[in-house]
């Protein structure tokens, strides 16, 4: 305000423009929050889906899942799957975390 008083200009117009900028930033923050909430839900579903399917398969037919836990190749596959699941979760977390 002091600069405007010394330089001159329409103070009302400048304050209107500042108010509109603040409202636009708040509107953008709300939109980003809504979109990242959708991404967070997607990340949770994608993270828990393999675990849930594995538990359902194991409870319905344990003999089908037994080679996964008793053989070396099964344990390797399980380790790779867990590693990829963690890598995907970290990637989605980085993707969802938006800085503005």
C-alpha positions as CSV (number, residue, x, y, z in Angstrom):
1,X,0.0,0.0,0.0
2,X,2.9,2.3,0.8
3,X,4.5,1.6,-2.6
4,X,1.1,2.2,-4.3
5,X,0.7,5.5,-2.4
6,X,4.1,6.8,-3.4
7,X,4.0,5.5,-7.0
8,X,0.3,6.0,-7.7
9,X,-2.3,3.8,-9.3
10,X,-5.6,2.3,-8.6
11,X,-5.4,0.7,-5.1
12,X,-8.9,-0.9,-5.4
13,X,-7.9,-2.6,-8.6
14,X,-4.7,-3.9,-7.1
15,X,-6.5,-5.2,-4.0
16,X,-9.1,-6.9,-6.2
17,X,-6.4,-8.6,-8.2
18,X,-4.6,-9.8,-5.0
19,X,-7.9,-11.1,-3.7
20,X,-8.6,-13.0,-6.9
21,X,-5.1,-14.5,-6.9
22,X,-5.6,-15.7,-3.3
23,X,-9.0,-17.3,-4.2
24,X,-7.5,-18.9,-7.3
25,X,-4.6,-20.4,-5.2
26,X,-7.1,-21.8,-2.6
27,X,-9.3,-23.3,-5.4
28,X,-6.2,-24.9,-6.9
29,X,-5.2,-26.4,-3.5
30,X,-8.7,-27.9,-3.1
31,X,-8.5,-29.4,-6.6
32,X,-5.1,-30.9,-5.9
33,X,-6.3,-32.3,-2.6
34,X,-9.2,-34.0,-4.3
35,X,-7.1,-35.5,-7.1
36,X,-4.5,-36.8,-4.7
37,X,-7.2,-38.3,-2.5
38,X,-8.2,-40.4,-5.5
39,X,-4.6,-41.4,-6.0
40,X,-4.2,-42.4,-2.4
41,X,-7.3,-44.6,-2.6
42,X,-6.0,-46.2,-5.8
43,X,-2.6,-46.8,-4.1
44,X,-4.2,-48.5,-1.1
45,X,-6.3,-50.8,-3.4
46,X,-3.3,-51.7,-5.5
47,X,-1.2,-52.3,-2.4
48,X,-3.7,-54.5,-0.6
49,X,-5.2,-56.4,-3.6
50,X,-2.3,-58.9,-4.0
51,X,-2.1,-59.6,-0.3
52,X,-5.9,-60.1,-0.1
53,X,-5.9,-62.3,-3.1
54,X,-3.1,-64.4,-1.7
55,X,-5.0,-64.8,1.6
56,X,-8.2,-65.8,-0.2
57,X,-6.3,-68.3,-2.3
58,X,-4.5,-69.8,0.7
59,X,-7.6,-70.1,2.7
60,X,-9.6,-71.7,-0.1
61,X,-6.9,-74.1,-1.3
62,X,-3.7,-74.3,0.8
63,X,-2.3,-77.1,-1.4
64,X,-2.3,-74.7,-4.4
65,X,-0.3,-72.1,-2.5
66,X,2.1,-74.5,-0.7
67,X,4.8,-74.6,-3.4
68,X,5.1,-70.8,-3.1
69,X,6.2,-71.2,0.5
70,X,8.0,-74.6,0.4
71,X,10.2,-74.4,-2.7
72,X,13.2,-72.1,-3.3
73,X,11.8,-70.7,-6.6
74,X,8.5,-70.0,-4.9
75,X,10.3,-68.0,-2.1
76,X,12.3,-66.1,-4.8
77,X,9.1,-65.3,-6.6
78,X,7.5,-64.2,-3.4
79,X,10.5,-62.0,-2.6
80,X,10.5,-60.4,-6.0
81,X,6.8,-59.8,-5.7
82,X,7.2,-58.1,-2.3
83,X,10.0,-56.0,-3.7
84,X,8.0,-54.9,-6.7
85,X,5.0,-54.1,-4.4
86,X,7.2,-51.9,-2.2
87,X,8.8,-50.2,-5.2
88,X,5.3,-49.5,-6.7
89,X,4.0,-48.2,-3.4
90,X,7.0,-45.8,-3.1
91,X,6.6,-44.7,-6.7
92,X,2.9,-44.0,-6.1
93,X,3.7,-42.1,-2.9
94,X,6.1,-39.9,-4.8
95,X,3.6,-39.4,-7.7
96,X,0.8,-38.4,-5.3
97,X,2.9,-36.0,-3.2
98,X,2.4,-32.8,-5.2
99,X,4.3,-29.6,-4.3
100,X,2.7,-26.3,-5.3
